[in-house]
Amino acid sequence: MLSAFVAVLRRDLLLAWRGRADVLVTLAFFVIVVCLFPFGVGAEPNLLRAIAPGVLWVAALLACLLSLHRLFAQDHADGTLEQLLLSSEPAVLWVTAKVLAFWLSTGLPVVVVAPALALLLDLEQGALSILVLSLALGTPILALLGAVGAALTLGLRGGGMLLALLVLPLFVPVLIFGAGAVEAELSGTGAAAHLLLLGGGLAGALALAPLACAAALRISSE
Amino acid sequence: MTTSDRGFSLFRFAAPQAFYPLAGRLAPWFAAAAAVLTVVGLWLAFFVAPTDAVQGEVYRVIFIHVPAAWMSMFIYLVMAGWSAVGLVMNTRLSFIMSQALAPTGAMFCFVALWTGALWGRPTWGAYWVWDARLTSQLLLLFLYFGFIALTRAIEDPRRADRAGALIAIVGAVNVPVIYFSVKWWNTLHQGASVSLTKAPSMASTMLAGMLVMAFAAWAYTLAVVLWRVRPMILERERHTEWVGAVLAQEAAAEGGRG
């Protein structure tokens, strides 16, 4: 069973590596969205510092949302998904592997690049580690929840917009606690409560989202 | 129809064929009840209930706002409940019910937000604040939109039913968040107006007006949903014999009248 997990993970990571351009586009999108804010709201350092956690988190969320449709689309188009669904391996297992590969190829780069962008927005150095930690805990939740939406909208006309409509309301709590963690650290109240909530959310999503996602894939490919 | 052979059973009405005439018979009664209760409720609200000691006349919006907010949350839970029943028991009617409920739930959600804004302007000085209760209610509206958009976007009814059911169940996480938001976050929105465990903190006529309006909203929802379910059943079952018979009957009745 574990070998199936590893095989799907390896395959998806390899595919992501071969199609590096897609991954880099996601990352470039993240960077550009963050850089738009100083042009939009003005380059006043105090203002930028105040909005930095929210801007970085919203940009990370949008980057995740934009890449989500890729999660199952290719496999759906070439029939791999049907083969996986027909295989004797439990769907929850390889769904989790696929989401993990997706997060490693799109979420993790965002987490890694975020501190550099935070410096552009003049975020305090002390809050950088909290930012990275909150993103590292929060973006996997986004990937897990988004996978359910991506599975449900598989192969639909206008699926991208529909996916946004479906998952954005579910993303909001993650955004609140993620950006809230950094803000709490900046205001001196400590980020522990927010980070614990994110950790709890991740544990819950990890337990439930693959189940829902596997069910959604079955519904979509009947 | 095997269940009816063994005597009367409510489960008989899980069959669309049996539910269709039942819905047609019940809907007018609920509609009439909704009309009567609305008239009584509005009369209590505007003529009997006293002016609020703190808020003056503005408070009277609660007679619409609170029942609408209750209904918007309750309908989502019922929708998720029907969805779960549909997924577990594979009953077609459950999915039709949850899809028929969604537009009414979205409407009550919108009414709650809109009346809240009209109340907020004179009371808080702003139409909208980013308060936990308000934002979670706004998210509920988006969840309704997502559900409606998803079920309408999928052409295959079987897939639409199941996909909608899944997202309804996932989205139900939000409802307790709205309900407890005034407790979890100590925010601008006031606490619960009515509690089952405490003595009512408002005049009894106010409470009566609000409860009558809540029952009116219930009756209205039942009437509208039953009416909305009927054409949905006909559309789904259009290839069956009984639908042909029903349509022929209705056409004959139409012709006889005209």
Chai-1 contact restraints between the chains, C-beta under 6 A:
chainA,res_idxA,chainB,res_idxB,connection_type,confidence,min_distance_angstrom,max_distance_angstrom,comment,restraint_id
A,L152,B,A163,contact,1.0,0.0,6.0,A-B,restraint_1
A,L156,B,A153,contact,1.0,0.0,6.0,A-B,restraint_2
A,L162,B,A149,contact,1.0,0.0,6.0,A-B,restraint_3
A,L162,B,A153,contact,1.0,0.0,6.0,A-B,restraint_4
A,L165,B,G146,contact,1.0,0.0,6.0,A-B,restraint_5
A,L165,B,A149,contact,1.0,0.0,6.0,A-B,restraint_6
A,L166,B,G146,contact,1.0,0.0,6.0,A-B,restraint_7
A,L166,B,I167,contact,1.0,0.0,6.0,A-B,restraint_8
A,P169,B,L139,contact,1.0,0.0,6.0,A-B,restraint_9
A,P169,B,F142,contact,1.0,0.0,6.0,A-B,restraint_10
A,P169,B,L143,contact,1.0,0.0,6.0,A-B,restraint_11
A,V172,B,L139,contact,1.0,0.0,6.0,A-B,restraint_12
A,A212,B,V170,contact,1.0,0.0,6.0,A-B,restraint_13
A,A216,B,L166,contact,1.0,0.0,6.0,A-B,restraint_14
A,I219,B,R159,contact,1.0,0.0,6.0,A-B,restraint_15
A,I219,B,R162,contact,1.0,0.0,6.0,A-B,restraint_16
A,I219,B,A163,contact,1.0,0.0,6.0,A-B,restraint_17
